[in-house]
Structure formats: structure tokens, C-alpha cells
Amino acid sequence: MERNKAIVAIARQLLVAIWHVLTEHATDQHADPDMVAFKLMTWSWKLTPEQRGGLTTRQFVRNQLLRLGLGHDLTHGMRGGGKYLIAPPESAETQARPASRHVRTAFA
């Protein structure tokens, strides 16, 4: 009985958090920018250049980080003992092109 109450309580907390993210387009301000950058990089590898809005992978990652309000000072990331570069902020801003909402959303 207590186990079921705990499961329902956790499910409710998750549902409330998801609702806030979707309705307010809010990002997790406690997220690790390096981890988010790596996830964006792996996502961008699966996209075609057209789906990235003509941006390189590095520019795409920077653009998405700026859009999410994360990693303003992040220039590179470390993952699995390897180092990967992220485009500087001014590069993404100058290269950003208007594209459809489906291309540029972080939650697509």
C-alpha cells in the first residue's frame, strides 16, 4: 500500500515537471551544460545539414545551447576521455538562419 503511494507521488512530480517544461518552454537550469552539449552533438550527427538549418554540427550545438540559455562560456566538452569543440557564441549567432520550428526545437 505504501509502495503504491510512493509510486503515485513520484509519477505526479514527474508529470508536473514535464507540464512546466512543455507549457512554459522552460529548461532545467540545473542541467549540466557539458552533458546537454554532448546530447545535442549526438542528436546533430543523426540530422542532415538541411535539418540542422545549414549549420555545422558545432554551430548547431552552440545555437541550441544559446536557445536553451545554457553553456554561454562553454567552448569544448569532455566525454569518455575525449574532447570535442563547440562553436564560439558569435559564430552561431552570425550563422543562425531562420528555419522551421521542427528543425530548431530541443525537444523534437
PDB file as gemmi writes it, atoms N, CA and C in Angstrom:
CRYST1    1.000    1.000    1.000  90.00  90.00  90.00 P 1                      
ATOM      1  N   MET A   1       0.828  -1.195   0.000  1.00  0.00           N  
ATOM      2  CA  MET A   1       0.000   0.000   0.000  1.00  0.00           C  
ATOM      3  C   MET A   1       0.869   1.254   0.000  1.00  0.00           C  
ATOM      4  N   GLU A   2       1.880   1.300   0.886  1.00  0.00           N  
ATOM      5  CA  GLU A   2       2.773   2.465   0.944  1.00  0.00           C  
ATOM      6  C   GLU A   2       3.592   2.580  -0.342  1.00  0.00           C  
ATOM      7  N   ARG A   3       3.952   1.430  -0.907  1.00  0.00           N  
ATOM      8  CA  ARG A   3       4.727   1.438  -2.146  1.00  0.00           C  
ATOM      9  C   ARG A   3       3.930   2.092  -3.272  1.00  0.00           C  
ATOM     10  N   ASN A   4       2.642   1.794  -3.351  1.00  0.00           N  
ATOM     11  CA  ASN A   4       1.792   2.386  -4.384  1.00  0.00           C  
ATOM     12  C   ASN A   4       1.674   3.890  -4.207  1.00  0.00           C  
ATOM     13  N   LYS A   5       1.598   4.353  -2.984  1.00  0.00           N  
ATOM     14  CA  LYS A   5       1.519   5.789  -2.724  1.00  0.00           C  
ATOM     15  C   LYS A   5       2.794   6.489  -3.172  1.00  0.00           C  
ATOM     16  N   ALA A   6       3.927   5.865  -2.917  1.00  0.00           N  
ATOM     17  CA  ALA A   6       5.213   6.439  -3.321  1.00  0.00           C  
ATOM     18  C   ALA A   6       5.316   6.510  -4.847  1.00  0.00           C  
ATOM     19  N   ILE A   7       4.874   5.475  -5.518  1.00  0.00           N  
ATOM     20  CA  ILE A   7       4.918   5.458  -6.981  1.00  0.00           C  
ATOM     21  C   ILE A   7       4.037   6.556  -7.551  1.00  0.00           C  
ATOM     22  N   VAL A   8       2.842   6.717  -7.015  1.00  0.00           N  
ATOM     23  CA  VAL A   8       1.931   7.756  -7.482  1.00  0.00           C  
ATOM     24  C   VAL A   8       2.503   9.147  -7.199  1.00  0.00           C  
ATOM     25  N   ALA A   9       3.126   9.337  -6.052  1.00  0.00           N  
ATOM     26  CA  ALA A   9       3.707  10.636  -5.709  1.00  0.00           C  
ATOM     27  C   ALA A   9       4.847  10.999  -6.661  1.00  0.00           C  
ATOM     28  N   ILE A  10       5.698  10.046  -6.960  1.00  0.00           N  
ATOM     29  CA  ILE A  10       6.801  10.304  -7.883  1.00  0.00           C  
ATOM     30  C   ILE A  10       6.276  10.556  -9.287  1.00  0.00           C  
ATOM     31  N   ALA A  11       5.299   9.787  -9.715  1.00  0.00           N  
ATOM     32  CA  ALA A  11       4.707   9.984 -11.039  1.00  0.00           C  
ATOM     33  C   ALA A  11       4.087  11.372 -11.160  1.00  0.00           C  
ATOM     34  N   ARG A  12       3.440  11.836 -10.102  1.00  0.00           N  
ATOM     35  CA  ARG A  12       2.837  13.167 -10.113  1.00  0.00           C  
ATOM     36  C   ARG A  12       3.906  14.245 -10.222  1.00  0.00           C  
ATOM     37  N   GLN A  13       5.007  14.101  -9.480  1.00  0.00           N  
ATOM     38  CA  GLN A  13       6.099  15.077  -9.549  1.00  0.00           C  
ATOM     39  C   GLN A  13       6.679  15.150 -10.958  1.00  0.00           C  
ATOM     40  N   LEU A  14       6.868  14.002 -11.575  1.00  0.00           N  
ATOM     41  CA  LEU A  14       7.377  13.978 -12.943  1.00  0.00           C  
ATOM     42  C   LEU A  14       6.404  14.629 -13.915  1.00  0.00           C  
ATOM     43  N   LEU A  15       5.132  14.336 -13.744  1.00  0.00           N  
ATOM     44  CA  LEU A  15       4.111  14.914 -14.619  1.00  0.00           C  
ATOM     45  C   LEU A  15       4.070  16.432 -14.486  1.00  0.00           C  
ATOM     46  N   VAL A  16       4.159  16.942 -13.275  1.00  0.00           N  
ATOM     47  CA  VAL A  16       4.162  18.393 -13.055  1.00  0.00           C  
ATOM     48  C   VAL A  16       5.393  19.022 -13.702  1.00  0.00           C  
ATOM     49  N   ALA A  17       6.545  18.389 -13.549  1.00  0.00           N  
ATOM     50  CA  ALA A  17       7.777  18.923 -14.147  1.00  0.00           C  
ATOM     51  C   ALA A  17       7.667  18.945 -15.676  1.00  0.00           C  
ATOM     52  N   ILE A  18       7.169  17.870 -16.256  1.00  0.00           N  
ATOM     53  CA  ILE A  18       7.004  17.806 -17.712  1.00  0.00           C  
ATOM     54  C   ILE A  18       6.005  18.853 -18.179  1.00  0.00           C  
ATOM     55  N   TRP A  19       4.932  19.039 -17.448  1.00  0.00           N  
ATOM     56  CA  TRP A  19       3.930  20.041 -17.812  1.00  0.00           C  
ATOM     57  C   TRP A  19       4.552  21.431 -17.846  1.00  0.00           C  
ATOM     58  N   HIS A  20       5.377  21.767 -16.858  1.00  0.00           N  
ATOM     59  CA  HIS A  20       6.030  23.082 -16.830  1.00  0.00           C  
ATOM     60  C   HIS A  20       6.980  23.250 -18.011  1.00  0.00           C  
ATOM     61  N   VAL A  21       7.725  22.221 -18.332  1.00  0.00           N  
ATOM     62  CA  VAL A  21       8.661  22.303 -19.460  1.00  0.00           C  
ATOM     63  C   VAL A  21       7.897  22.529 -20.760  1.00  0.00           C  
ATOM     64  N   LEU A  22       6.827  21.800 -20.963  1.00  0.00           N  
ATOM     65  CA  LEU A  22       6.090  21.901 -22.211  1.00  0.00           C  
ATOM     66  C   LEU A  22       5.256  23.176 -22.321  1.00  0.00           C  
ATOM     67  N   THR A  23       4.636  23.615 -21.256  1.00  0.00           N  
ATOM     68  CA  THR A  23       3.769  24.795 -21.341  1.00  0.00           C  
ATOM     69  C   THR A  23       4.541  26.099 -21.274  1.00  0.00           C  
ATOM     70  N   GLU A  24       5.623  26.121 -20.516  1.00  0.00           N  
ATOM     71  CA  GLU A  24       6.380  27.359 -20.347  1.00  0.00           C  
ATOM     72  C   GLU A  24       7.659  27.364 -21.180  1.00  0.00           C  
ATOM     73  N   HIS A  25       7.916  26.294 -21.930  1.00  0.00           N  
ATOM     74  CA  HIS A  25       9.145  26.146 -22.711  1.00  0.00           C  
ATOM     75  C   HIS A  25      10.361  26.433 -21.832  1.00  0.00           C  
ATOM     76  N   ALA A  26      10.310  25.934 -20.616  1.00  0.00           N  
ATOM     77  CA  ALA A  26      11.372  26.155 -19.637  1.00  0.00           C  
ATOM     78  C   ALA A  26      12.437  25.076 -19.770  1.00  0.00           C  
ATOM     79  N   THR A  27      13.661  25.449 -19.455  1.00  0.00           N  
ATOM     80  CA  THR A  27      14.743  24.469 -19.445  1.00  0.00           C  
ATOM     81  C   THR A  27      15.146  24.199 -18.008  1.00  0.00           C  
ATOM     82  N   ASP A  28      15.787  23.088 -17.808  1.00  0.00           N  
ATOM     83  CA  ASP A  28      16.292  22.730 -16.489  1.00  0.00           C  
ATOM     84  C   ASP A  28      17.554  23.538 -16.233  1.00  0.00           C  
ATOM     85  N   GLN A  29      17.465  24.564 -15.424  1.00  0.00           N  
ATOM     86  CA  GLN A  29      18.601  25.440 -15.165  1.00  0.00           C  
ATOM     87  C   GLN A  29      19.673  24.760 -14.319  1.00  0.00           C  
ATOM     88  N   HIS A  30      19.381  23.589 -13.798  1.00  0.00           N  
ATOM     89  CA  HIS A  30      20.365  22.842 -13.026  1.00  0.00           C  
ATOM     90  C   HIS A  30      21.054  21.781 -13.878  1.00  0.00           C  
ATOM     91  N   ALA A  31      20.716  21.742 -15.168  1.00  0.00           N  
ATOM     92  CA  ALA A  31      21.311  20.756 -16.069  1.00  0.00           C  
ATOM     93  C   ALA A  31      22.788  21.051 -16.270  1.00  0.00           C  
ATOM     94  N   ASP A  32      23.555  20.002 -16.462  1.00  0.00           N  
ATOM     95  CA  ASP A  32      24.984  20.128 -16.733  1.00  0.00           C  
ATOM     96  C   ASP A  32      25.156  20.521 -18.206  1.00  0.00           C  
ATOM     97  N   PRO A  33      25.639  21.745 -18.494  1.00  0.00           N  
ATOM     98  CA  PRO A  33      25.768  22.186 -19.891  1.00  0.00           C  
ATOM     99  C   PRO A  33      26.631  21.245 -20.737  1.00  0.00           C  
ATOM    100  N   ASP A  34      27.654  20.648 -20.140  1.00  0.00           N  
ATOM    101  CA  ASP A  34      28.509  19.729 -20.877  1.00  0.00           C  
ATOM    102  C   ASP A  34      27.723  18.498 -21.323  1.00  0.00           C  
ATOM    103  N   MET A  35      26.893  17.971 -20.444  1.00  0.00           N  
ATOM    104  CA  MET A  35      26.073  16.809 -20.775  1.00  0.00           C  
ATOM    105  C   MET A  35      25.039  17.165 -21.849  1.00  0.00           C  
ATOM    106  N   VAL A  36      24.415  18.322 -21.712  1.00  0.00           N  
ATOM    107  CA  VAL A  36      23.428  18.760 -22.698  1.00  0.00           C  
ATOM    108  C   VAL A  36      24.105  18.951 -24.053  1.00  0.00           C  
ATOM    109  N   ALA A  37      25.300  19.562 -24.064  1.00  0.00           N  
ATOM    110  CA  ALA A  37      26.030  19.777 -25.314  1.00  0.00           C  
ATOM    111  C   ALA A  37      26.348  18.457 -25.994  1.00  0.00           C  
ATOM    112  N   PHE A  38      26.753  17.461 -25.207  1.00  0.00           N  
ATOM    113  CA  PHE A  38      27.062  16.160 -25.791  1.00  0.00           C  
ATOM    114  C   PHE A  38      25.808  15.515 -26.382  1.00  0.00           C  
ATOM    115  N   LYS A  39      24.693  15.611 -25.681  1.00  0.00           N  
ATOM    116  CA  LYS A  39      23.435  15.052 -26.199  1.00  0.00           C  
ATOM    117  C   LYS A  39      23.027  15.754 -27.491  1.00  0.00           C  
ATOM    118  N   LEU A  40      23.199  17.090 -27.522  1.00  0.00           N  
ATOM    119  CA  LEU A  40      22.877  17.842 -28.736  1.00  0.00           C  
ATOM    120  C   LEU A  40      23.799  17.441 -29.881  1.00  0.00           C  
ATOM    121  N   MET A  41      25.069  17.189 -29.557  1.00  0.00           N  
ATOM    122  CA  MET A  41      26.020  16.793 -30.592  1.00  0.00           C  
ATOM    123  C   MET A  41      25.642  15.436 -31.173  1.00  0.00           C  
ATOM    124  N   THR A  42      25.309  14.482 -30.325  1.00  0.00           N  
ATOM    125  CA  THR A  42      24.928  13.161 -30.838  1.00  0.00           C  
ATOM    126  C   THR A  42      23.625  13.256 -31.633  1.00  0.00           C  
ATOM    127  N   TRP A  43      22.723  14.138 -31.222  1.00  0.00           N  
ATOM    128  CA  TRP A  43      21.478  14.343 -31.966  1.00  0.00           C  
ATOM    129  C   TRP A  43      21.797  14.945 -33.331  1.00  0.00           C  
ATOM    130  N   SER A  44      22.702  15.918 -33.382  1.00  0.00           N  
ATOM    131  CA  SER A  44      23.005  16.593 -34.646  1.00  0.00           C  
ATOM    132  C   SER A  44      23.663  15.640 -35.642  1.00  0.00           C  
ATOM    133  N   TRP A  45      24.401  14.638 -35.165  1.00  0.00           N  
ATOM    134  CA  TRP A  45      25.011  13.671 -36.066  1.00  0.00           C  
ATOM    135  C   TRP A  45      23.957  12.876 -36.827  1.00  0.00           C  
ATOM    136  N   LYS A  46      22.771  12.753 -36.248  1.00  0.00           N  
ATOM    137  CA  LYS A  46      21.696  11.991 -36.889  1.00  0.00           C  
ATOM    138  C   LYS A  46      20.909  12.839 -37.883  1.00  0.00           C  
ATOM    139  N   LEU A  47      21.115  14.155 -37.862  1.00  0.00           N  
ATOM    140  CA  LEU A  47      20.387  15.063 -38.738  1.00  0.00           C  
ATOM    141  C   LEU A  47      21.168  15.338 -40.013  1.00  0.00           C  
ATOM    142  N   THR A  48      20.439  15.641 -41.073  1.00  0.00           N  
ATOM    143  CA  THR A  48      21.092  16.064 -42.304  1.00  0.00           C  
ATOM    144  C   THR A  48      21.427  17.549 -42.181  1.00  0.00           C  
ATOM    145  N   PRO A  49      22.320  18.064 -43.029  1.00  0.00           N  
ATOM    146  CA  PRO A  49      22.617  19.503 -42.981  1.00  0.00           C  
ATOM    147  C   PRO A  49      21.368  20.366 -43.157  1.00  0.00           C  
ATOM    148  N   GLU A  50      20.437  19.907 -43.964  1.00  0.00           N  
ATOM    149  CA  GLU A  50      19.193  20.662 -44.156  1.00  0.00           C  
ATOM    150  C   GLU A  50      18.376  20.702 -42.864  1.00  0.00           C  
ATOM    151  N   GLN A  51      18.347  19.594 -42.147  1.00  0.00           N  
ATOM    152  CA  GLN A  51      17.608  19.548 -40.886  1.00  0.00           C  
ATOM    153  C   GLN A  51      18.274  20.398 -39.815  1.00  0.00           C  
ATOM    154  N   ARG A  52      19.584  20.594 -39.934  1.00  0.00           N  
ATOM    155  CA  ARG A  52      20.302  21.465 -38.993  1.00  0.00           C  
ATOM    156  C   ARG A  52      20.220  22.921 -39.415  1.00  0.00           C  
ATOM    157  N   GLY A  53      19.470  23.219 -40.471  1.00  0.00           N  
ATOM    158  CA  GLY A  53      19.320  24.593 -40.935  1.00  0.00           C  
ATOM    159  C   GLY A  53      20.568  25.109 -41.631  1.00  0.00           C  
ATOM    160  N   GLY A  54      21.355  24.220 -42.221  1.00  0.00           N  
ATOM    161  CA  GLY A  54      22.563  24.618 -42.911  1.00  0.00           C  
ATOM    162  C   GLY A  54      23.743  24.863 -41.983  1.00  0.00           C  
ATOM    163  N   LEU A  55      23.574  24.594 -40.706  1.00  0.00           N  
ATOM    164  CA  LEU A  55      24.645  24.811 -39.739  1.00  0.00           C  
ATOM    165  C   LEU A  55      25.530  23.578 -39.641  1.00  0.00           C  
ATOM    166  N   THR A  56      26.795  23.802 -39.289  1.00  0.00           N  
ATOM    167  CA  THR A  56      27.665  22.671 -38.987  1.00  0.00           C  
ATOM    168  C   THR A  56      27.215  22.089 -37.651  1.00  0.00           C  
ATOM    169  N   THR A  57      27.733  20.917 -37.319  1.00  0.00           N  
ATOM    170  CA  THR A  57      27.387  20.300 -36.039  1.00  0.00           C  
ATOM    171  C   THR A  57      27.767  21.209 -34.882  1.00  0.00           C  
ATOM    172  N   ARG A  58      28.964  21.780 -34.924  1.00  0.00           N  
ATOM    173  CA  ARG A  58      29.419  22.666 -33.847  1.00  0.00           C  
ATOM    174  C   ARG A  58      28.527  23.902 -33.731  1.00  0.00           C  
ATOM    175  N   GLN A  59      28.150  24.492 -34.866  1.00  0.00           N  
ATOM    176  CA  GLN A  59      27.277  25.667 -34.836  1.00  0.00           C  
ATOM    177  C   GLN A  59      25.886  25.300 -34.334  1.00  0.00           C  
ATOM    178  N   PHE A  60      25.402  24.130 -34.754  1.00  0.00           N  
ATOM    179  CA  PHE A  60      24.091  23.668 -34.311  1.00  0.00           C  
ATOM    180  C   PHE A  60      24.048  23.512 -32.798  1.00  0.00           C  
ATOM    181  N   VAL A  61      25.096  22.886 -32.234  1.00  0.00           N  
ATOM    182  CA  VAL A  61      25.160  22.698 -30.787  1.00  0.00           C  
ATOM    183  C   VAL A  61      25.174  24.045 -30.083  1.00  0.00           C  
ATOM    184  N   ARG A  62      26.008  24.980 -30.547  1.00  0.00           N  
ATOM    185  CA  ARG A  62      26.073  26.313 -29.932  1.00  0.00           C  
ATOM    186  C   ARG A  62      24.725  27.016 -30.020  1.00  0.00           C  
ATOM    187  N   ASN A  63      24.097  26.943 -31.180  1.00  0.00           N  
ATOM    188  CA  ASN A  63      22.808  27.599 -31.373  1.00  0.00           C  
ATOM    189  C   ASN A  63      21.764  27.052 -30.403  1.00  0.00           C  
ATOM    190  N   GLN A  64      21.732  25.745 -30.241  1.00  0.00           N  
ATOM    191  CA  GLN A  64      20.760  25.136 -29.334  1.00  0.00           C  
ATOM    192  C   GLN A  64      21.069  25.480 -27.875  1.00  0.00           C  
ATOM    193  N   LEU A  65      22.344  25.507 -27.511  1.00  0.00           N  
ATOM    194  CA  LEU A  65      22.716  25.889 -26.143  1.00  0.00           C  
ATOM    195  C   LEU A  65      22.287  27.327 -25.851  1.00  0.00           C  
ATOM    196  N   LEU A  66      22.513  28.227 -26.807  1.00  0.00           N  
ATOM    197  CA  LEU A  66      22.088  29.617 -26.617  1.00  0.00           C  
ATOM    198  C   LEU A  66      20.574  29.705 -26.491  1.00  0.00           C  
ATOM    199  N   ARG A  67      19.881  28.934 -27.317  1.00  0.00           N  
ATOM    200  CA  ARG A  67      18.416  28.934 -27.277  1.00  0.00           C  
ATOM    201  C   ARG A  67      17.887  28.443 -25.933  1.00  0.00           C  
ATOM    202  N   LEU A  68      18.591  27.476 -25.352  1.00  0.00           N  
ATOM    203  CA  LEU A  68      18.185  26.930 -24.059  1.00  0.00           C  
ATOM    204  C   LEU A  68      18.675  27.768 -22.884  1.00  0.00           C  
ATOM    205  N   GLY A  69      19.583  28.701 -23.151  1.00  0.00           N  
ATOM    206  CA  GLY A  69      20.122  29.536 -22.073  1.00  0.00           C  
ATOM    207  C   GLY A  69      21.158  28.805 -21.240  1.00  0.00           C  
ATOM    208  N   LEU A  70      21.864  27.875 -21.844  1.00  0.00           N  
ATOM    209  CA  LEU A  70      22.872  27.075 -21.134  1.00  0.00           C  
ATOM    210  C   LEU A  70      24.229  27.221 -21.803  1.00  0.00           C  
ATOM    211  N   GLY A  71      25.288  27.053 -21.032  1.00  0.00           N  
ATOM    212  CA  GLY A  71      26.630  26.941 -21.566  1.00  0.00           C  
ATOM    213  C   GLY A  71      27.149  28.129 -22.345  1.00  0.00           C  
ATOM    214  N   HIS A  72      26.852  29.346 -21.889  1.00  0.00           N  
ATOM    215  CA  HIS A  72      27.309  30.529 -22.613  1.00  0.00           C  
ATOM    216  C   HIS A  72      28.826  30.578 -22.727  1.00  0.00           C  
ATOM    217  N   ASP A  73      29.539  30.101 -21.725  1.00  0.00           N  
ATOM    218  CA  ASP A  73      31.002  30.157 -21.727  1.00  0.00           C  
ATOM    219  C   ASP A  73      31.643  28.822 -22.106  1.00  0.00           C  
ATOM    220  N   LEU A  74      30.846  27.851 -22.500  1.00  0.00           N  
ATOM    221  CA  LEU A  74      31.347  26.532 -22.861  1.00  0.00           C  
ATOM    222  C   LEU A  74      31.988  26.587 -24.250  1.00  0.00           C  
ATOM    223  N   THR A  75      33.263  26.209 -24.357  1.00  0.00           N  
ATOM    224  CA  THR A  75      33.961  26.218 -25.641  1.00  0.00           C  
ATOM    225  C   THR A  75      34.276  24.809 -26.125  1.00  0.00           C  
ATOM    226  N   HIS A  76      34.333  23.869 -25.205  1.00  0.00           N  
ATOM    227  CA  HIS A  76      34.561  22.477 -25.551  1.00  0.00           C  
ATOM    228  C   HIS A  76      33.958  21.609 -24.451  1.00  0.00           C  
ATOM    229  N   GLY A  77      33.796  20.353 -24.777  1.00  0.00           N  
ATOM    230  CA  GLY A  77      33.265  19.419 -23.798  1.00  0.00           C  
ATOM    231  C   GLY A  77      34.165  18.212 -23.673  1.00  0.00           C  
ATOM    232  N   MET A  78      34.008  17.521 -22.587  1.00  0.00           N  
ATOM    233  CA  MET A  78      34.777  16.303 -22.349  1.00  0.00           C  
ATOM    234  C   MET A  78      33.786  15.151 -22.184  1.00  0.00           C  
ATOM    235  N   ARG A  79      34.022  14.088 -22.914  1.00  0.00           N  
ATOM    236  CA  ARG A  79      33.135  12.932 -22.812  1.00  0.00           C  
ATOM    237  C   ARG A  79      33.920  11.678 -23.124  1.00  0.00           C  
ATOM    238  N   GLY A  80      33.894  10.720 -22.236  1.00  0.00           N  
ATOM    239  CA  GLY A  80      34.570   9.448 -22.457  1.00  0.00           C  
ATOM    240  C   GLY A  80      36.066   9.589 -22.672  1.00  0.00           C  
ATOM    241  N   GLY A  81      36.678  10.556 -22.027  1.00  0.00           N  
ATOM    242  CA  GLY A  81      38.109  10.770 -22.180  1.00  0.00           C  
ATOM    243  C   GLY A  81      38.477  11.572 -23.414  1.00  0.00           C  
ATOM    244  N   GLY A  82      37.496  11.872 -24.253  1.00  0.00           N  
ATOM    245  CA  GLY A  82      37.744  12.660 -25.463  1.00  0.00           C  
ATOM    246  C   GLY A  82      37.266  14.089 -25.296  1.00  0.00           C  
ATOM    247  N   LYS A  83      37.822  14.960 -26.113  1.00  0.00           N  
ATOM    248  CA  LYS A  83      37.474  16.378 -26.061  1.00  0.00           C  
ATOM    249  C   LYS A  83      36.824  16.752 -27.386  1.00  0.00           C  
ATOM    250  N   TYR A  84      35.704  17.456 -27.331  1.00  0.00           N  
ATOM    251  CA  TYR A  84      35.054  17.914 -28.552  1.00  0.00           C  
ATOM    252  C   TYR A  84      34.838  19.418 -28.466  1.00  0.00           C  
ATOM    253  N   LEU A  85      34.934  20.062 -29.611  1.00  0.00           N  
ATOM    254  CA  LEU A  85      34.820  21.516 -29.676  1.00  0.00           C  
ATOM    255  C   LEU A  85      33.387  21.939 -29.952  1.00  0.00           C  
ATOM    256  N   ILE A  86      33.045  23.102 -29.430  1.00  0.00           N  
ATOM    257  CA  ILE A  86      31.749  23.725 -29.675  1.00  0.00           C  
ATOM    258  C   ILE A  86      32.034  25.086 -30.286  1.00  0.00           C  
ATOM    259  N   ALA A  87      31.270  25.472 -31.278  1.00  0.00           N  
ATOM    260  CA  ALA A  87      31.484  26.757 -31.937  1.00  0.00           C  
ATOM    261  C   ALA A  87      31.375  27.891 -30.929  1.00  0.00           C  
ATOM    262  N   PRO A  88      32.178  28.956 -31.099  1.00  0.00           N  
ATOM    263  CA  PRO A  88      32.066  30.113 -30.200  1.00  0.00           C  
ATOM    264  C   PRO A  88      30.698  30.764 -30.354  1.00  0.00           C  
ATOM    265  N   PRO A  89      30.206  31.437 -29.320  1.00  0.00           N  
ATOM    266  CA  PRO A  89      28.864  32.036 -29.372  1.00  0.00           C  
ATOM    267  C   PRO A  89      28.651  32.956 -30.561  1.00  0.00           C  
ATOM    268  N   GLU A  90      29.630  33.786 -30.914  1.00  0.00           N  
ATOM    269  CA  GLU A  90      29.432  34.718 -32.024  1.00  0.00           C  
ATOM    270  C   GLU A  90      29.290  33.993 -33.350  1.00  0.00           C  
ATOM    271  N   SER A  91      29.892  32.819 -33.490  1.00  0.00           N  
ATOM    272  CA  SER A  91      29.785  32.042 -34.717  1.00  0.00           C  
ATOM    273  C   SER A  91      28.355  31.550 -34.931  1.00  0.00           C  
ATOM    274  N   ALA A  92      27.734  31.050 -33.885  1.00  0.00           N  
ATOM    275  CA  ALA A  92      26.368  30.534 -34.002  1.00  0.00           C  
ATOM    276  C   ALA A  92      25.382  31.656 -34.263  1.00  0.00           C  
ATOM    277  N   GLU A  93      25.599  32.800 -33.630  1.00  0.00           N  
ATOM    278  CA  GLU A  93      24.673  33.917 -33.816  1.00  0.00           C  
ATOM    279  C   GLU A  93      24.739  34.452 -35.237  1.00  0.00           C  
ATOM    280  N   THR A  94      25.929  34.516 -35.812  1.00  0.00           N  
ATOM    281  CA  THR A  94      26.049  35.048 -37.162  1.00  0.00           C  
ATOM    282  C   THR A  94      25.604  34.046 -38.206  1.00  0.00           C  
ATOM    283  N   GLN A  95      25.715  32.756 -37.900  1.00  0.00           N  
ATOM    284  CA  GLN A  95      25.350  31.727 -38.861  1.00  0.00           C  
ATOM    285  C   GLN A  95      23.889  31.293 -38.748  1.00  0.00           C  
ATOM    286  N   ALA A  96      23.226  31.691 -37.662  1.00  0.00           N  
ATOM    287  CA  ALA A  96      21.851  31.235 -37.445  1.00  0.00           C  
ATOM    288  C   ALA A  96      20.953  31.743 -38.560  1.00  0.00           C  
ATOM    289  N   ARG A  97      20.191  30.835 -39.116  1.00  0.00           N  
ATOM    290  CA  ARG A  97      19.257  31.180 -40.173  1.00  0.00           C  
ATOM    291  C   ARG A  97      17.865  30.812 -39.723  1.00  0.00           C  
ATOM    292  N   PRO A  98      16.863  31.561 -40.159  1.00  0.00           N  
ATOM    293  CA  PRO A  98      15.503  31.175 -39.792  1.00  0.00           C  
ATOM    294  C   PRO A  98      15.163  29.818 -40.409  1.00  0.00           C  
ATOM    295  N   ALA A  99      14.570  28.977 -39.616  1.00  0.00           N  
ATOM    296  CA  ALA A  99      14.173  27.657 -40.091  1.00  0.00           C  
ATOM    297  C   ALA A  99      12.851  27.295 -39.446  1.00  0.00           C  
ATOM    298  N   SER A 100      12.301  26.189 -39.879  1.00  0.00           N  
ATOM    299  CA  SER A 100      11.027  25.791 -39.297  1.00  0.00           C  
ATOM    300  C   SER A 100      11.217  25.416 -37.834  1.00  0.00           C  
ATOM    301  N   ARG A 101      10.165  25.495 -37.072  1.00  0.00           N  
ATOM    302  CA  ARG A 101      10.209  25.197 -35.647  1.00  0.00           C  
ATOM    303  C   ARG A 101      10.655  23.768 -35.389  1.00  0.00           C  
ATOM    304  N   HIS A 102      10.329  22.861 -36.296  1.00  0.00           N  
ATOM    305  CA  HIS A 102      10.669  21.453 -36.090  1.00  0.00           C  
ATOM    306  C   HIS A 102      12.172  21.216 -36.155  1.00  0.00           C  
ATOM    307  N   VAL A 103      12.897  22.028 -36.873  1.00  0.00           N  
ATOM    308  CA  VAL A 103      14.332  21.837 -37.003  1.00  0.00           C  
ATOM    309  C   VAL A 103      15.051  22.323 -35.779  1.00  0.00           C  
ATOM    310  N   ARG A 104      14.608  23.414 -35.199  1.00  0.00           N  
ATOM    311  CA  ARG A 104      15.366  24.063 -34.154  1.00  0.00           C  
ATOM    312  C   ARG A 104      14.896  23.761 -32.729  1.00  0.00           C  
ATOM    313  N   THR A 105      13.937  22.909 -32.537  1.00  0.00           N  
ATOM    314  CA  THR A 105      13.468  22.655 -31.173  1.00  0.00           C  
ATOM    315  C   THR A 105      14.335  21.598 -30.505  1.00  0.00           C  
ATOM    316  N   ALA A 106      14.568  21.771 -29.235  1.00  0.00           N  
ATOM    317  CA  ALA A 106      15.403  20.829 -28.498  1.00  0.00           C  
ATOM    318  C   ALA A 106      14.633  19.582 -28.087  1.00  0.00           C  
ATOM    319  N   PHE A 107      13.326  19.617 -28.151  1.00  0.00           N  
ATOM    320  CA  PHE A 107      12.526  18.503 -27.669  1.00  0.00           C  
ATOM    321  C   PHE A 107      11.821  17.772 -28.791  1.00  0.00           C  
ATOM    322  N   ALA A 108      12.253  17.960 -30.022  1.00  0.00           N  
ATOM    323  CA  ALA A 108      11.589  17.318 -31.164  1.00  0.00           C  
ATOM    324  C   ALA A 108      11.879  15.841 -31.174  1.00  0.00           C  
TER     325      ALA A 108                                                      
END                                                                             
